[in-house]
Amino acid sequence: MSFLLLFSSVTITLALIFYSLGIWAERISKYLKKWHVITFWIGFTFDVSGTTAMHFLATKPFILLDMHTLTGQIALWLMLAHAIWATVVVKKDNKELRIKFHRYSLFVWLIWLIPYFGGMLMGMGN
């Protein structure tokens, strides 16, 4: 296994751990806290790092119509929007917004799982 493949696998798995921790902790508490936002950003950062490393490993040209690439791009943009929105909600310190925030979080997490597990299955098939 090459260093780049190991690095990308570990960072994307760390993204899963941190993002899941933030999503589920926020969902269970039903109240967005600052540390949840931090875990969203850490998860996003790990995902971008791992995705970038995977890009350097790719043997095919970047094609957005490829299902894995398309779902991965959608997931990254949703994660970014989610982390930005969470940051704004916490900075505004609006209790009502903090309570309602968790409705969107689970959706983003579920979308993110599609390219995560899809990529894992693709990797196991090679």
Number of C-alpha atoms within 10 A of each C-alpha: 5 7 9 14 15 13 15 23 20 15 21 23 17 19 25 20 16 21 26 19 16 24 23 16 18 23 19 9 11 15 18 25 19 14 12 24 24 17 21 25 23 19 26 26 19 22 28 17 17 23 20 12 20 19 15 11 13 9 8 7 7 10 10 12 9 10 13 18 17 14 20 23 16 16 23 21 15 19 24 16 13 21 22 14 14 25 20 14 21 17 10 11 13 11 13 10 16 18 17 13 20 21 11 12 21 16 12 19 20 12 17 22 16 16 22 20 12 15 17 12 11 12 10 8 7 5
